[in-house]
Amino acid sequence: MNATTIPAPRHRPDLFRNALRLVIVPWALFWTWFVLVDGLSDARTLGPETYGWMALFLAGVWVPSVLAWRRPLLGAIAMGAVALAGLVYLRGSTAIALIAGPPLAFALGSAWLAWRERRGPAR
């Protein structure tokens, strides 16, 4: 008898998940850089309470980003909350598009990933 071995299935990378991660991380890094540069310059004139606002804003960027990376459903909810906060508190269509637009797109992408995972493997 000729024994044959069955090769292990090759792991295919999830292109959509990786693409979503590839845009979420630079978005979070940009806002980290922006908050640090702007916040540190504002802290000289506005005082130390600026550091609390910086920490709050950075948590609002990084917590949803990490959740979207690890748990798509929770990430979709958190990114949706960030987008909603941007829609509520911002005035002007340009500010809304620049600040609330990306988290809304990330929320939709994460929601689709969560739905796809819940649905199960493709048949």
C-alpha positions in Angstrom: 0.0 0.0 0.0 1.1 3.5 -0.8 0.4 5.8 2.1 -0.3 9.3 1.1 -0.4 12.2 3.3 -3.0 14.9 3.0 -1.5 18.3 3.1 -2.7 20.6 5.7 -5.1 23.3 4.3 -3.3 26.5 3.6 -4.4 29.5 5.7 -5.7 32.2 3.4 -5.3 35.7 4.7 -8.5 37.6 5.2 -8.0 40.4 2.8 -10.9 42.6 3.9 -9.9 42.3 7.6 -6.3 43.1 6.8 -7.3 46.1 4.6 -9.5 47.4 7.3 -6.7 47.1 9.8 -4.3 48.8 7.3 -6.5 51.9 7.3 -7.5 52.0 11.0 -3.9 51.9 12.4 -2.7 54.9 10.3 -5.9 56.8 11.2 -5.3 56.2 14.9 -1.6 57.1 14.6 -2.4 60.3 12.8 -4.8 61.4 15.6 -2.3 60.4 18.2 0.3 62.6 16.5 -2.1 65.5 16.1 -3.4 65.4 19.7 0.1 65.2 21.1 1.5 68.1 18.9 -1.6 70.3 19.4 -2.2 69.4 23.0 1.3 70.0 24.1 1.3 73.4 22.6 -2.1 74.2 24.1 -1.0 73.0 27.5 1.5 75.9 27.7 -1.2 78.5 27.4 -4.3 76.6 28.7 -2.8 74.8 31.6 -2.5 71.2 32.8 -6.2 70.4 32.3 -5.3 70.0 28.7 -3.7 66.7 29.5 -7.0 65.2 30.7 -8.7 66.2 27.4 -5.8 64.8 25.5 -6.1 61.4 27.3 -9.8 61.4 26.8 -9.5 62.0 23.1 -6.7 59.4 22.7 -8.8 56.8 24.5 -11.7 57.7 22.2 -9.4 56.9 19.3 -7.5 53.9 20.5 -10.1 51.9 22.4 -12.4 51.6 19.3 -9.4 50.9 17.2 -8.2 48.0 19.4 -11.8 46.7 19.6 -12.2 46.8 15.9 -8.9 44.9 15.6 -9.7 42.2 18.1 -13.6 42.0 18.2 -15.3 43.3 15.1 -18.8 43.6 16.7 -17.6 45.6 19.7 -15.4 47.6 17.4 -18.3 48.4 15.2 -20.3 49.6 18.1 -17.4 51.7 19.5 -16.6 53.2 16.1 -20.3 54.0 15.6 -20.3 55.8 18.9 -17.3 57.8 17.9 -18.9 58.7 14.6 -22.1 59.6 16.4 -20.2 61.9 18.8 -18.6 63.6 15.8 -21.9 64.1 14.1 -23.5 65.5 17.2 -20.7 67.8 18.4 -19.3 69.1 15.1 -20.6 71.9 13.0 -19.9 72.2 9.3 -20.0 69.5 6.6 -16.2 69.5 6.1 -15.4 68.9 9.8 -18.1 66.2 10.0 -16.7 64.5 6.8 -13.1 64.6 8.0 -13.7 63.6 11.7 -16.8 61.5 11.7 -16.5 60.0 8.3 -13.7 57.5 8.8 -15.1 56.0 12.1 -18.4 55.6 10.4 -16.7 53.7 7.5 -14.7 51.6 10.0 -17.9 50.9 11.9 -19.6 49.6 8.8 -16.6 47.5 7.8 -16.3 46.0 11.3 -20.1 45.3 11.4 -19.7 43.5 8.1 -16.8 41.4 9.4 -18.8 40.6 12.5 -21.8 39.6 10.4 -19.6 37.5 8.2 -18.0 35.7 11.2 -21.4 35.0 12.8 -22.7 33.6 9.5 -20.0 31.0 9.4 -17.7 29.7 6.7 -18.6 30.0 3.1 -20.3 27.0 1.6 
